[in-house]
């Protein structure tokens, strides 16, 4: 510790260069921690899913729907307890547009306020999702109103909705659009999600009557997918195989998988994010390593005279080398702490950010956690030591006469 003032003095000697290097290190650690947090959140999302439920979808892609007559045939498969239709509506709130008289009119979808909205087969769907709790009176009001919907507590809080409120949604999917304009919905119930019973339970989703969707567009459209509840969760692979065998070689073959596998497939539709994000992180780390190494090399070259004097005064080559490594380690520690603080601040605010906040809110326990924190700090310290190693070795091997002559 007695050499700490000497290390700090060297860092302050060219404070602008030191500050820029620390900020560069901080950006590197910030990006690494943020990217790793997203990857961990997606891995957790893939692993979550009720083991007593399967998802049956079109074998080619989620873009294609599944015929409605499939529901009855799936219900007759051995091991199936109940089946329910679930269709992604893709509806957005119409954007508000201010007019001169102070009132507001609505035109076009507002994608900044997008949220998940599903048309479901009510009774069987909620029966197989006991983690959703709806008050009996609100459930009765919902079942009695074709335009009624049930929204999660988190979604209701976001938009300030309460039972009896009305709003409009317009889908960006052409078959789900009406000529007359957006669909009108009335909030008839607010559900609470039991995350203790089901960690993947989401309270930011809106559910409405599937019949309202196909009556609104004037045709019995196909189902987006079928949610299947099992009598025995241990028989999931066998039941999934039986379901897919029913529709093999048909015009619309199916793929049945567990909820966890379905989540994984849904996330993988946007590409190999793990490879992309890891590649970005490695590129940033390598770049910061070069920048920091260049900074340390310049600092050592500028202090050749001082290093020669230190050795003349009796400082051993190992001690001089240790001082330079300590300086590099200090830069790494400062950059790491600053990067971790920035990452924590940004990740804490993302759930409330427009657009991306809806996606982040669906991740369980999203935020900066200890494993990522330790990895980020370890990388910062390693970058600091690695960047100062070659300059420190150069100072270690340098002779006093050469250092004083070149000064």
C-alpha positions as CSV (number, residue, x, y, z in Angstrom):
1,X,0.0,0.0,0.0
2,X,2.9,2.4,0.5
3,X,3.5,2.5,-3.2
4,X,-0.2,3.4,-3.9
5,X,0.5,7.2,-4.0
6,X,3.2,6.6,-6.6
7,X,0.8,4.6,-8.8
8,X,-1.9,7.3,-8.5
9,X,0.6,10.0,-9.3
10,X,1.5,8.2,-12.5
11,X,-2.2,7.9,-13.4
12,X,-2.8,11.6,-12.9
13,X,0.2,12.6,-14.9
14,X,-1.7,12.3,-18.2
15,X,-5.2,12.4,-16.7
16,X,-7.0,12.9,-20.0
17,X,-5.5,9.8,-21.5
18,X,-6.1,7.8,-18.4
19,X,-9.7,9.0,-18.3
20,X,-10.3,8.0,-21.9
21,X,-8.8,4.6,-21.3
22,X,-11.0,4.0,-18.2
23,X,-14.1,5.1,-20.1
24,X,-13.2,2.7,-23.0
25,X,-12.8,-0.1,-20.5
26,X,-16.1,0.9,-18.9
27,X,-17.9,0.7,-22.2
28,X,-16.4,-2.7,-22.8
29,X,-17.5,-4.1,-19.5
30,X,-20.9,-2.4,-19.9
31,X,-21.5,-4.1,-23.3
32,X,-20.3,-7.5,-22.0
33,X,-22.5,-7.5,-18.9
34,X,-25.5,-6.2,-20.8
35,X,-25.1,-8.8,-23.6
36,X,-24.5,-11.6,-21.1
37,X,-27.6,-10.6,-19.1
38,X,-29.7,-10.9,-22.2
39,X,-28.3,-14.3,-23.0
40,X,-28.9,-15.6,-19.5
41,X,-32.4,-14.3,-19.6
42,X,-33.1,-16.0,-22.9
43,X,-31.6,-19.3,-21.6
44,X,-33.9,-19.1,-18.5
45,X,-36.9,-18.4,-20.8
46,X,-36.0,-21.5,-22.8
47,X,-35.8,-23.6,-19.7
48,X,-39.1,-22.4,-18.3
49,X,-42.4,-23.9,-19.2
50,X,-45.1,-26.1,-17.5
51,X,-44.2,-29.8,-17.9
52,X,-47.9,-30.7,-18.1
53,X,-48.6,-28.8,-21.3
54,X,-47.6,-29.2,-24.9
55,X,-47.9,-26.9,-27.9
56,X,-49.0,-28.1,-31.3
57,X,-48.2,-25.8,-34.2
58,X,-47.7,-26.0,-38.0
59,X,-44.6,-28.1,-38.8
60,X,-43.2,-25.6,-41.2
61,X,-43.4,-22.3,-39.3
62,X,-45.5,-20.4,-36.7
63,X,-46.4,-18.2,-39.6
64,X,-48.8,-20.9,-40.9
65,X,-52.1,-21.7,-39.0
66,X,-53.4,-25.1,-38.1
67,X,-56.9,-26.2,-39.3
68,X,-59.7,-26.0,-36.8
69,X,-60.9,-29.7,-37.3
70,X,-57.5,-30.8,-35.8
71,X,-58.8,-29.8,-32.3
72,X,-61.3,-32.7,-32.0
73,X,-58.8,-35.3,-33.3
74,X,-56.1,-34.1,-30.8
75,X,-58.6,-34.3,-27.9
76,X,-59.1,-38.0,-28.7
77,X,-55.4,-38.9,-28.5
78,X,-54.5,-41.1,-25.6
79,X,-52.9,-39.1,-22.8
80,X,-54.5,-35.8,-23.7
81,X,-56.6,-34.2,-20.9
82,X,-57.9,-31.0,-22.8
83,X,-57.1,-28.9,-25.8
84,X,-57.5,-25.1,-26.3
85,X,-57.1,-22.8,-29.3
86,X,-54.6,-19.9,-29.0
87,X,-54.0,-17.4,-31.7
88,X,-51.5,-14.5,-31.8
89,X,-53.6,-11.5,-32.8
90,X,-50.8,-9.0,-33.2
91,X,-52.9,-6.0,-32.3
92,X,-51.6,-2.5,-31.5
93,X,-53.4,0.4,-30.0
94,X,-54.2,3.1,-32.5
95,X,-51.8,6.1,-32.2
96,X,-53.2,9.2,-30.7
97,X,-53.0,12.4,-32.8
98,X,-53.6,15.8,-31.2
99,X,-56.0,18.2,-33.0
100,X,-56.5,22.0,-32.7
101,X,-59.5,22.0,-30.4
102,X,-57.6,20.1,-27.7
103,X,-59.3,16.8,-28.3
104,X,-57.4,13.8,-29.6
105,X,-58.2,11.5,-32.5
106,X,-56.8,8.1,-33.3
107,X,-55.1,7.0,-36.5
108,X,-52.7,4.2,-37.3
109,X,-51.2,1.6,-35.0
110,X,-49.0,2.7,-32.1
111,X,-46.2,0.1,-32.1
112,X,-44.4,1.8,-29.2
113,X,-47.3,0.6,-26.9
114,X,-47.3,-2.9,-28.4
115,X,-48.2,-5.8,-26.0
116,X,-49.0,-9.5,-26.4
117,X,-52.7,-10.2,-27.2
118,X,-54.1,-13.6,-27.8
119,X,-57.4,-14.9,-28.9
120,X,-58.1,-18.1,-26.9
121,X,-60.7,-20.7,-26.3
122,X,-61.7,-19.4,-23.0
123,X,-62.7,-22.2,-20.6
124,X,-60.3,-24.9,-21.5
125,X,-57.4,-22.4,-21.9
126,X,-57.8,-20.9,-18.4
127,X,-58.6,-24.3,-16.9
128,X,-55.1,-25.6,-17.9
129,X,-53.5,-22.4,-16.6
130,X,-54.3,-22.4,-12.9
131,X,-51.5,-19.9,-12.3
132,X,-53.8,-17.2,-13.6
133,X,-56.3,-16.0,-11.0
134,X,-59.4,-14.1,-12.1
135,X,-62.1,-13.0,-9.6
136,X,-65.3,-15.1,-10.2
137,X,-67.5,-12.0,-10.8
138,X,-65.0,-10.6,-13.4
139,X,-64.8,-14.1,-15.1
140,X,-68.6,-14.2,-15.3
141,X,-68.7,-10.7,-16.9
142,X,-66.0,-11.7,-19.3
143,X,-67.9,-14.9,-20.4
144,X,-71.1,-12.9,-21.0
145,X,-69.5,-10.3,-23.3
146,X,-68.1,-11.3,-26.7
147,X,-66.1,-8.1,-26.8
148,X,-64.8,-8.6,-23.4
149,X,-61.1,-9.3,-22.5
150,X,-59.0,-10.2,-19.5
151,X,-55.7,-8.4,-19.0
152,X,-52.8,-9.0,-16.7
153,X,-52.2,-6.9,-13.6
154,X,-49.0,-5.6,-15.0
155,X,-50.6,-4.6,-18.3
156,X,-53.6,-2.9,-16.5
157,X,-51.1,-0.9,-14.4
158,X,-49.2,0.2,-17.5
159,X,-52.2,1.6,-19.3
160,X,-54.3,2.5,-16.3
161,X,-57.1,0.1,-17.2
162,X,-59.8,-1.1,-14.9
163,X,-62.9,-3.2,-15.5
164,X,-65.4,-1.5,-17.8
165,X,-62.7,0.5,-19.8
166,X,-62.8,0.2,-23.5
167,X,-60.0,0.4,-26.1
168,X,-59.3,-0.5,-29.7
169,X,-56.8,-2.8,-31.3
170,X,-55.8,-3.2,-35.0
171,X,-53.8,-6.2,-36.1
172,X,-50.8,-5.9,-38.4
173,X,-51.7,-9.4,-39.8
174,X,-53.9,-8.8,-42.9
175,X,-56.4,-11.7,-42.3
176,X,-57.1,-10.4,-38.8
177,X,-58.1,-6.9,-40.0
178,X,-61.7,-5.7,-40.4
179,X,-62.9,-3.3,-43.2
180,X,-64.9,-1.3,-40.6
181,X,-61.8,-0.5,-38.6
182,X,-60.1,-1.7,-35.4
183,X,-61.6,-4.3,-33.0
184,X,-63.3,-2.8,-29.9
185,X,-62.6,-4.5,-26.6
186,X,-63.9,-3.9,-23.1
187,X,-61.9,-4.9,-20.0
188,X,-64.0,-7.3,-18.1
189,X,-61.4,-8.8,-15.8
190,X,-57.9,-8.4,-14.5
191,X,-55.9,-11.6,-13.7
192,X,-53.0,-12.0,-11.3
193,X,-50.1,-14.3,-12.2
194,X,-48.8,-16.7,-9.6
195,X,-45.1,-16.6,-10.3
196,X,-44.4,-18.8,-7.3
197,X,-46.4,-21.6,-8.8
198,X,-45.3,-20.9,-12.4
199,X,-42.2,-18.7,-12.7
200,X,-42.9,-18.2,-16.4
201,X,-46.4,-16.8,-15.8
202,X,-46.7,-13.4,-17.5
203,X,-49.1,-10.7,-16.2
204,X,-48.6,-8.4,-19.2
205,X,-50.8,-10.3,-21.7
206,X,-54.3,-9.7,-22.9
207,X,-56.7,-12.6,-23.6
208,X,-60.0,-12.3,-25.5
209,X,-62.6,-14.6,-27.1
210,X,-61.3,-16.5,-30.1
211,X,-64.9,-16.5,-31.5
212,X,-64.9,-12.7,-31.5
213,X,-61.9,-12.8,-33.8
214,X,-63.3,-15.0,-36.5
215,X,-66.8,-13.5,-36.3
216,X,-65.2,-10.1,-36.7
217,X,-63.4,-11.0,-39.9
218,X,-66.4,-12.9,-41.2
219,X,-64.9,-16.3,-41.5
220,X,-63.8,-19.3,-39.4
221,X,-60.1,-18.7,-39.6
222,X,-57.7,-21.5,-38.6
223,X,-56.1,-21.7,-35.2
224,X,-52.6,-20.3,-34.6
225,X,-51.7,-23.2,-32.4
226,X,-53.2,-25.6,-29.9
227,X,-52.2,-25.8,-26.2
228,X,-52.5,-29.4,-25.0
229,X,-52.8,-30.4,-21.4
230,X,-51.5,-33.9,-20.4
231,X,-53.0,-36.4,-18.1
232,X,-49.5,-37.6,-17.2
233,X,-46.6,-35.2,-17.7
234,X,-44.1,-38.0,-17.8
235,X,-45.8,-39.2,-21.1
236,X,-45.1,-35.9,-22.9
237,X,-42.7,-37.4,-25.6
238,X,-45.1,-40.3,-26.4
239,X,-48.2,-38.0,-26.6
240,X,-46.4,-35.5,-28.8
241,X,-45.4,-38.3,-31.1
242,X,-49.0,-39.6,-31.3
243,X,-50.4,-36.2,-32.1
244,X,-47.9,-35.6,-35.0
245,X,-48.5,-39.1,-36.3
246,X,-52.2,-38.2,-36.8
247,X,-51.4,-35.5,-39.3
248,X,-48.3,-37.0,-41.0
249,X,-48.3,-36.6,-44.8
250,X,-51.3,-34.2,-44.6
251,X,-51.5,-30.7,-46.1
252,X,-50.8,-29.2,-42.7
253,X,-48.4,-31.4,-40.8
254,X,-47.9,-30.5,-37.1
255,X,-45.0,-30.2,-34.7
256,X,-45.8,-30.9,-31.0
257,X,-43.3,-30.0,-28.3
258,X,-43.2,-29.0,-24.7
259,X,-43.6,-25.4,-23.7
260,X,-39.9,-25.0,-23.0
261,X,-39.0,-26.3,-26.4
262,X,-41.6,-24.0,-28.0
263,X,-40.1,-21.0,-26.2
264,X,-36.6,-22.0,-27.4
265,X,-37.9,-22.3,-31.0
266,X,-39.7,-18.9,-30.8
267,X,-36.5,-17.2,-29.6
268,X,-34.4,-18.9,-32.2
269,X,-36.6,-17.5,-35.0
270,X,-34.7,-14.2,-34.8
271,X,-31.4,-16.0,-35.4
272,X,-28.4,-17.3,-33.5
273,X,-28.4,-14.6,-30.9
274,X,-25.8,-16.3,-28.7
275,X,-23.3,-16.4,-31.5
276,X,-24.0,-12.8,-32.6
277,X,-23.8,-11.3,-29.1
278,X,-20.8,-13.3,-28.1
279,X,-19.0,-12.3,-31.3
280,X,-19.8,-8.6,-30.5
281,X,-18.5,-9.0,-27.0
282,X,-15.2,-10.7,-28.1
283,X,-14.6,-8.0,-30.7
284,X,-15.1,-5.2,-28.2
285,X,-12.9,-6.9,-25.6
286,X,-10.1,-7.4,-28.1
287,X,-10.3,-3.8,-29.3
288,X,-10.2,-2.4,-25.7
289,X,-7.2,-4.7,-25.0
290,X,-5.3,-3.1,-27.9
291,X,-6.3,0.4,-26.8
292,X,-5.3,-0.2,-23.2
293,X,-2.0,-1.8,-24.2
294,X,-1.1,1.1,-26.4
295,X,-1.9,3.5,-23.5
296,X,0.4,1.6,-21.1
297,X,3.2,1.4,-23.7
298,X,3.0,5.2,-24.2
299,X,3.1,5.8,-20.4
300,X,6.2,3.6,-20.0
301,X,8.0,5.3,-22.9
302,X,7.3,8.7,-21.5
303,X,8.7,7.7,-18.1
304,X,12.0,6.1,-19.2
305,X,13.9,8.7,-17.2
306,X,11.8,8.1,-14.1
307,X,12.2,4.4,-14.4
308,X,16.0,4.7,-14.7
309,X,16.0,7.0,-11.6
310,X,13.9,4.5,-9.6
311,X,16.3,1.7,-10.4
312,X,19.3,4.0,-9.5
313,X,17.7,4.7,-6.1
314,X,17.5,0.9,-5.4
315,X,14.2,-0.2,-6.8
316,X,14.6,-3.7,-8.1
317,X,13.5,-4.6,-11.6
318,X,10.7,-6.7,-10.2
319,X,9.4,-3.8,-8.1
320,X,9.4,-1.5,-11.1
321,X,7.6,-4.1,-13.0
322,X,5.0,-4.5,-10.2
323,X,4.4,-0.7,-10.1
324,X,3.5,-0.7,-13.9
325,X,1.3,-3.7,-13.5
326,X,-0.4,-2.1,-10.5
327,X,-1.1,1.0,-12.7
328,X,-2.6,-1.2,-15.4
329,X,-4.6,-3.1,-12.8
330,X,-6.0,0.1,-11.4
331,X,-7.2,1.2,-14.8
332,X,-8.9,-2.1,-15.2
333,X,-10.5,-1.9,-11.8
334,X,-11.8,1.6,-12.3
335,X,-13.1,0.8,-15.8
336,X,-14.7,-2.4,-14.5
337,X,-16.5,-0.7,-11.6
338,X,-17.7,2.1,-13.8
339,X,-18.9,-0.4,-16.5
340,X,-20.8,-2.5,-13.9
341,X,-22.5,0.6,-12.5
342,X,-23.6,1.7,-15.9
343,X,-24.8,-1.8,-16.8
344,X,-26.8,-2.0,-13.6
345,X,-28.4,1.4,-14.2
346,X,-29.4,0.7,-17.8
347,X,-30.7,-2.8,-17.1
348,X,-32.8,-1.6,-14.2
349,X,-34.5,1.0,-16.4
350,X,-35.1,-1.2,-19.5
351,X,-38.4,-2.8,-18.2
352,X,-39.9,0.7,-18.3
353,X,-38.4,1.7,-21.6
354,X,-40.9,2.0,-24.6
355,X,-40.7,-0.8,-27.1
356,X,-38.1,-3.1,-25.6
357,X,-39.6,-2.8,-22.2
358,X,-42.5,-5.2,-23.1
359,X,-40.0,-7.9,-24.1
360,X,-37.8,-7.4,-21.1
361,X,-40.7,-7.6,-18.7
362,X,-41.4,-11.1,-20.0
363,X,-38.0,-12.3,-18.7
364,X,-38.1,-13.9,-15.3
365,X,-35.9,-12.0,-12.7
366,X,-34.3,-9.8,-15.3
367,X,-31.3,-7.8,-14.1
368,X,-27.6,-7.8,-13.4
369,X,-26.8,-10.8,-11.3
370,X,-23.7,-12.0,-9.4
371,X,-22.3,-14.5,-12.0
372,X,-22.3,-11.8,-14.7
373,X,-20.9,-9.2,-12.3
374,X,-18.0,-11.4,-11.3
375,X,-17.3,-12.3,-15.0
376,X,-17.3,-8.7,-16.0
377,X,-15.0,-7.6,-13.2
378,X,-12.6,-10.6,-13.9
379,X,-12.4,-9.6,-17.6
380,X,-11.7,-5.9,-16.6
381,X,-8.9,-7.0,-14.3
382,X,-7.5,-9.5,-16.8
383,X,-7.5,-6.8,-19.6
384,X,-5.7,-4.5,-17.3
385,X,-3.0,-7.0,-16.4
386,X,-2.7,-8.2,-20.0
387,X,-2.3,-4.7,-21.4
388,X,0.4,-3.8,-18.9
389,X,2.4,-7.0,-19.2
390,X,4.5,-6.3,-22.2
391,X,5.4,-2.7,-21.1
392,X,6.2,-4.0,-17.6
393,X,8.5,-6.7,-19.0
394,X,10.2,-4.0,-21.1
395,X,10.8,-1.9,-18.0
396,X,12.0,-5.0,-16.2
397,X,14.6,-5.8,-18.8
398,X,15.8,-2.2,-19.4
399,X,19.2,-1.2,-18.2
400,X,19.7,2.0,-16.2
401,X,22.2,3.5,-18.6
402,X,19.9,2.9,-21.6
403,X,16.9,4.4,-19.8
404,X,18.8,7.6,-18.8
405,X,20.5,7.9,-22.2
406,X,17.2,7.8,-24.1
407,X,15.6,10.3,-21.7
